[in-house]
Amino acid sequence: MDKLSLSDSNSEIFYKRRKEKGIVLSKEYILEVRIEAVKAAKEKAKYLLNAIG
């Protein structure tokens, strides 16, 4: 199983648990949050690489 499918199945479990508790986030919102997290990680990596070299 590749990382993407593992991540997707984890998202499904997360989404179902949240729904059971009455806390529903749209999948689009979850994807937006992930995209922002990736962008932030890239910026941090750039900063660290520049600081090192």
N, C-alpha and C positions, 0 to 999 in steps of 0.2 A: 504494500500500500504506500503510495507516495505521500509526501507531506501535505499537499493540497487537499487530497481526499480525506486525510486524517483530520485536518483543520476543519473541513466542511462538516464532517460528522460531529466534531466537537461543537461546532456552531449550532447544528440541529439540536443536540442535546441541551445546550445552553438555552436556546430559544424556547424549547418545550418546557424546561424547568421554570423559566421566567413567566411563560404563559400560564402555567399551573398556579403560580403565585399571584397572578393578576397583573403582572408587570410585563407589558408587551412592547417590545421595540421592533420596529420594522427591519426587515433584512437589509433594506437599502441604507438605513441609518447605521446598522452594524458595519456594513461595507465601507461607508464613509468614514467611520471611526478608524477602521483598519487602515484605510488609505492614508489618513492623516498621521497615524502612528508610524507608518512606513516612511512617509515624507520626513517626519521628525527624526527618525532613526538615521536616515540618509544625511540630513543636515548635521547631526551630531557626529557621524562618521567623518564627514568632510572637515568639520572643525578639529576633530582629534587628529586626523591625518595632517592637517596644516600645522597643528601645534607640534607634532612630532618632527616633521620634516620640512 
